[in-house]
Amino acid sequence: MRALFLEHDHVSPPGPIAERFAQRGFEIVEVVVVPVESHNSPNVSFAFPDPGEFDVIIPMGSPWGAWDDSTIGNWLLPELEWLREADRQEIPVLGICFGGQLLARAHGGSVARAPHAEIGWSTIRSEVPELAGRWFQFHFDRWVSPSDATEIAWSSHATQAFSLRKNLALQFHPEIIGSTLDAWMNWGEDTVVRDAGQDPQVLLAHTYSLDSESIQRAHELVDYFLTNYR
């Protein structure tokens, strides 16, 4: 079994999500769309692999907008069609943050800037135990779910999850642990956190303090996905 982690930028490691897939017997394949040297000019060309070569596809987050065709259209529009093809082939897809937004747009919903950014730890409401509770957020956009999707998780800011056939879209970041956020901060996201009215070092310390819980919850979420979407 093979699990493809599509990482849109070079600072989006899959962390405990990939760890759990590996524990469940999957070969982990990681592919980066925008290499580090193109981070400031991300409208690169990218050849998407045949989705049929994988048993599960996990499109990850991104610092760019899932609505922003002018900035990343060279690969954004092809990725939308690639996700539709994965759906036609009935390949399970777990979309995380930007990846979840792509699933919304690919299947008839939409994505746009939200009135307010959602950054840091927040509580999510859901009747699915593996989705409910405290998760890390880092997004400026939100989706309108596809008309035939079922919304299954919410926060006060935005819909946080929907299901559609073998697709599970998440708005939050279940892969985040302290080292991941540390890398984001070192790449400049500390300014974003500060602009949102938060202390980056306090947020980082808080995230590190939750690592054990975060890893366990990420593993439980993967188990839920594999039980319900394969």
C-alpha positions in Angstrom: 0.0 0.0 0.0 1.2 3.5 -0.9 0.3 6.9 0.6 1.2 10.0 -1.3 1.7 13.2 0.7 1.5 16.1 -1.6 3.4 18.9 0.1 2.8 22.2 -1.6 5.8 24.0 0.0 9.0 22.9 1.5 8.0 23.6 5.2 4.9 21.3 5.4 6.1 17.9 6.7 3.3 15.4 7.4 4.6 14.6 10.9 2.5 12.2 13.0 0.0 11.8 10.2 2.6 10.1 8.0 3.9 8.3 11.0 0.6 6.6 11.6 0.1 5.7 8.0 3.5 4.0 8.1 2.5 2.2 11.3 -0.6 1.0 9.5 1.5 -0.6 6.7 1.7 2.2 4.1 4.8 3.1 2.1 5.1 6.9 2.5 5.8 8.9 -0.6 6.4 12.6 -0.1 6.4 15.0 -3.1 7.0 18.8 -2.9 5.2 21.0 -5.5 7.1 24.3 -5.0 10.8 23.9 -4.1 12.5 26.2 -1.7 14.2 28.2 -4.4 10.8 29.0 -5.9 9.0 30.0 -2.7 8.7 33.6 -3.6 7.6 32.9 -7.2 5.5 29.8 -6.7 3.7 29.7 -10.1 5.9 26.7 -11.2 5.0 23.9 -13.5 4.5 20.6 -11.8 3.7 17.1 -13.2 1.2 15.3 -11.0 1.6 11.6 -10.8 -1.1 9.2 -11.8 -3.4 9.0 -8.8 -4.0 5.4 -9.5 -0.4 4.6 -8.4 -1.5 5.3 -4.8 -3.9 3.8 -2.3 -4.4 7.1 -0.4 -3.6 10.7 -1.3 -3.0 13.4 1.3 -2.8 17.0 -0.1 -1.2 19.1 2.6 -1.3 22.8 3.6 0.1 25.8 1.7 1.0 29.5 2.4 -0.9 30.4 -0.8 -4.7 30.7 -1.3 -6.7 27.9 -2.9 -8.6 30.6 -4.8 -5.5 32.4 -6.1 -5.3 31.3 -9.7 -3.1 34.2 -10.7 -0.4 33.3 -8.1 -0.3 29.6 -8.5 -2.5 28.8 -11.4 0.1 26.8 -13.3 -0.3 24.0 -10.7 -3.5 24.9 -8.8 -5.9 24.4 -11.7 -4.3 21.1 -12.7 -4.4 19.9 -9.1 -8.1 20.5 -9.0 -8.6 18.3 -12.0 -6.2 15.7 -10.5 -8.3 15.5 -7.4 -11.4 15.0 -9.5 -9.6 12.2 -11.3 -8.7 10.6 -7.9 -12.4 10.8 -7.0 -13.4 9.2 -10.3 -10.9 6.4 -9.5 -12.4 6.1 -6.0 -9.0 6.8 -4.3 -9.4 8.0 -0.7 -8.2 11.6 -0.2 -7.5 13.2 3.1 -7.2 17.0 2.5 -5.5 19.0 5.2 -6.1 22.8 5.4 -5.3 24.0 1.8 -5.8 20.4 0.8 -9.3 20.5 2.3 -10.0 23.8 0.6 -8.9 22.2 -2.7 -11.4 19.4 -2.2 -14.2 21.9 -1.7 -13.3 23.8 -4.9 -12.7 20.7 -6.9 -16.1 19.2 -6.2 -18.4 22.2 -6.7 -17.8 24.4 -3.6 -15.8 27.5 -3.3 -12.9 29.1 -1.4 -12.4 32.8 -0.5 -10.8 35.0 2.1 -12.4 34.7 5.5 -13.4 37.9 7.5 -10.8 36.9 10.1 -7.8 34.7 10.3 -7.9 31.6 12.5 -4.5 31.0 14.1 -3.6 28.9 17.1 -5.4 26.3 19.2 -9.2 26.3 19.0 -12.0 23.9 20.0 -13.9 22.2 17.2 -17.4 20.9 17.5 -18.3 17.6 15.9 -20.3 14.4 16.6 -17.3 12.5 15.4 -15.1 12.0 18.5 -11.9 11.8 16.4 -12.6 15.3 15.0 -14.0 17.0 18.1 -11.9 18.9 20.6 -8.7 21.0 20.4 -6.8 21.4 17.1 -4.3 23.8 15.6 -5.4 26.4 13.1 -3.5 28.5 10.6 -5.6 29.8 7.8 -6.9 33.1 6.3 -9.5 31.5 4.0 -12.5 29.4 4.3 -14.6 27.2 2.1 -18.3 26.8 1.1 -18.8 23.1 1.1 -19.9 21.3 -2.1 -23.7 20.9 -2.3 -23.5 17.1 -2.0 -21.0 17.0 0.8 -21.8 16.4 4.5 -20.4 18.9 6.9 -19.2 17.1 10.0 -17.1 19.6 12.1 -17.3 23.3 12.8 -15.6 26.2 14.8 -17.0 29.6 15.4 -15.0 30.8 12.4 -15.6 28.2 9.7 -16.7 24.8 8.7 -13.8 22.5 9.8 -14.5 19.2 8.0 -16.8 17.7 5.4 -17.1 14.2 3.9 -17.8 13.4 0.3 -17.7 9.8 -1.0 -14.0 8.8 -0.2 -12.9 12.4 0.4 -12.4 13.8 3.9 -11.6 17.6 4.0 -10.1 19.1 7.1 -9.6 22.9 7.7 -7.4 22.4 10.7 -3.8 21.0 11.0 -3.7 17.6 12.7 -0.1 17.2 11.6 1.2 20.1 13.8 3.6 19.4 16.6 6.1 21.8 18.2 8.9 21.2 15.7 6.7 21.8 12.7 5.5 25.2 14.1 9.1 26.0 15.0 10.1 25.5 11.4 7.2 27.8 10.3 8.3 30.5 12.7 11.9 30.3 11.4 10.6 30.7 7.9 8.8 34.0 8.8 5.4 32.9 10.1 6.2 34.4 13.5 5.3 37.8 11.9 1.9 36.4 10.9 1.3 35.2 14.4 2.4 38.6 15.9 0.2 40.4 13.4 -2.7 38.3 14.7 -2.2 39.7 18.1 -0.4 36.7 19.6 3.0 36.1 21.1 4.9 33.6 18.8 7.0 32.2 21.6 4.0 31.6 23.9 2.2 29.9 21.0 5.3 27.8 20.3 5.7 26.8 23.9 2.0 25.9 24.1 2.3 23.7 21.0 5.4 21.9 22.3 3.6 21.2 25.6 0.8 19.4 23.7 3.0 17.2 21.6 2.1 13.9 23.2 -1.6 14.7 23.0 -1.3 16.0 19.4 0.5 12.8 18.2 -2.1 10.5 19.8 -5.0 12.5 18.3 -3.4 12.6 14.9 -3.0 8.8 15.0 -6.6 8.4 16.0 -7.7 10.6 13.2 -5.8 8.5 10.6 -7.4 5.4 12.1 -10.8 7.0 11.7 -10.1 8.0 8.1 -8.9 4.5 7.2 -11.9 2.9 8.8 -14.5 5.1 7.2 -13.1 6.3 3.8 -11.3 3.3 2.3 
